[in-house]
Every structure is written in C-alpha cells, then in structure tokens.
Amino acid sequence: MELTKENVETATVVLLQAQGKEIGQFLSHGNGDVFLQNGIKGLGEVFILETLSNNRVALKCISKESGLYLSHAFDKLWLQNGIQGEGEEWEMVVHWIFRSKLYTRFRCKLNMYSRANCTP
C-alpha cells in the first residue's frame, strides 16, 4: 500500500524510535540509506506496516524511497527493492507492558541467506 491522500486514514503508518542511549532518534530511510535520525525531519522516518502471513510484517518506505523495504538480509540492515524473501519479513513480539500500554519490538526471522540477529 502506498500512502496517498485517499488511504492515509486506513494505512498503518509507523515511526520507529530508538530506546536506551539513543532515545529521541528515529530509524530513517532518507536518501536511500538506513540510519538513526535526530527527531522526525519528514517522510524519511515514516514506514508503512504491511501485514504478511504467519504473523509477519514488512516495513515499506514512502516518498523518494517508494517501493523499497527495510531488510535484514545478508547480515546487514539496508533497503531492498520489493519483498525478495524472508530478509524483508519481520515479526512483531511483545517487548514489555507499562501502565497498561503495550510496547512491541521487531524481531527478524533467520534463513539460510541471512544470519542477522535482530533481537536484543
């Protein structure tokens, strides 16, 4: 799903804020790269959460990086053109509950092409 004026209310839009020492920084896909950005500067920090099968999700970029997905394939964090396989699939898991608010984190699935370890 591409974020457009017509579907902006139904799209699941997420911004991923770092925790710990890097709190206040957000995962960004600006300029076709993946990095931590101080604060929210624009659409480079916005991802569309796409629900896949088997309780998995994909994180799709918007704006200039439209069509690219956050990937953990080949033991690195980068942007991949489309969903090529499990390297672009993520699993949302419960991280912790605080004051009746549920927080989640993303955990990548491993396969023969990816040795990435995305869980803390």
C-alpha positions as CSV (number, residue, x, y, z in Angstrom):
1,M,0.0,0.0,0.0
2,E,1.4,3.4,-1.0
3,L,0.5,6.3,1.3
4,T,-1.9,8.5,-0.7
5,K,-4.5,11.2,0.2
6,E,-7.2,8.6,-0.3
7,N,-5.9,5.9,2.0
8,V,-4.0,7.9,4.6
9,E,-6.6,7.1,7.3
10,T,-6.5,3.3,6.7
11,A,-2.8,2.8,6.2
12,T,-0.8,1.5,9.2
13,V,1.9,4.1,9.4
14,V,4.8,3.6,11.9
15,L,7.8,5.5,13.1
16,L,10.4,3.5,14.9
17,Q,12.0,5.4,17.9
18,A,15.3,4.1,19.4
19,Q,15.4,3.3,23.1
20,G,18.1,3.5,25.7
21,K,21.0,5.9,25.0
22,E,19.6,6.7,21.5
23,I,16.1,7.7,22.7
24,G,14.8,10.6,20.6
25,Q,16.3,9.2,17.4
26,F,14.2,7.5,14.8
27,L,15.0,4.9,12.1
28,S,15.2,6.8,8.8
29,H,15.3,5.7,5.2
30,G,16.1,9.1,3.8
31,N,18.4,9.4,0.8
32,G,18.1,5.6,0.2
33,D,20.1,4.7,3.3
34,V,19.2,3.4,6.7
35,F,20.3,5.4,9.8
36,L,19.2,6.9,13.0
37,Q,17.9,10.5,12.6
38,N,17.6,13.0,15.4
39,G,13.9,13.6,15.7
40,I,11.3,13.4,12.9
41,K,12.5,15.5,9.9
42,G,10.0,14.4,7.3
43,L,8.7,11.3,5.4
44,G,12.1,9.7,5.6
45,E,11.2,8.5,9.1
46,V,7.8,7.1,8.1
47,F,7.2,3.4,7.2
48,I,4.1,1.6,6.1
49,L,3.5,-1.5,8.1
50,E,2.3,-4.3,5.8
51,T,0.8,-7.4,7.3
52,L,2.1,-10.6,5.8
53,S,1.3,-14.3,6.5
54,N,2.4,-16.2,9.6
55,N,2.2,-13.2,12.0
56,R,4.9,-11.4,10.0
57,V,5.1,-7.8,8.7
58,A,7.1,-5.8,6.2
59,L,8.2,-2.2,6.6
60,K,7.7,-0.3,3.3
61,C,9.3,3.1,2.6
62,I,7.4,6.0,1.2
63,S,8.4,9.2,-0.5
64,K,11.5,9.1,-2.7
65,E,12.3,5.5,-1.5
66,S,8.8,4.2,-2.5
67,G,9.0,0.5,-3.3
68,L,11.9,-0.2,-1.0
69,Y,11.6,-2.3,2.1
70,L,13.6,-2.5,5.3
71,S,15.7,-5.6,5.0
72,H,18.0,-7.6,7.3
73,A,19.2,-10.0,4.5
74,F,22.9,-10.8,4.1
75,D,23.7,-9.9,7.7
76,K,23.1,-6.1,7.3
77,L,20.3,-3.6,7.7
78,W,19.5,-1.9,4.4
79,L,16.8,-1.1,1.9
80,Q,15.7,-3.8,-0.6
81,N,13.7,-3.3,-3.8
82,G,10.4,-5.1,-3.0
83,I,10.0,-8.2,-0.8
84,Q,12.5,-10.7,-2.1
85,G,12.1,-13.3,0.7
86,E,12.4,-13.7,4.5
87,G,15.1,-11.0,4.6
88,E,12.3,-8.3,4.4
89,E,10.0,-10.1,6.8
90,W,9.8,-9.1,10.5
91,E,7.9,-10.5,13.4
92,M,6.3,-8.2,16.0
93,V,6.7,-9.5,19.5
94,V,5.6,-8.1,22.9
95,H,8.5,-6.3,24.4
96,W,7.0,-5.0,27.7
97,I,3.9,-3.6,29.2
98,F,4.0,-0.3,31.2
99,R,0.9,1.3,32.7
100,S,-1.5,-0.8,30.6
101,K,0.2,0.3,27.4
102,L,1.6,-2.5,25.2
103,Y,5.0,-1.9,23.6
104,T,6.4,-4.0,20.8
105,R,9.7,-4.6,19.1
106,F,10.6,-6.2,15.8
107,R,12.4,-9.5,15.5
108,C,13.7,-10.7,12.2
109,K,13.4,-14.3,11.0
110,L,16.5,-16.1,10.1
111,N,17.0,-18.1,7.0
112,M,19.9,-19.7,5.0
113,Y,20.6,-16.4,3.3
114,S,20.6,-14.2,6.4
115,R,22.5,-14.6,9.7
116,A,21.2,-11.4,11.1
117,N,20.4,-11.4,14.8
118,C,17.9,-8.6,15.3
119,T,16.7,-9.3,18.8
120,P,18.4,-7.6,21.8
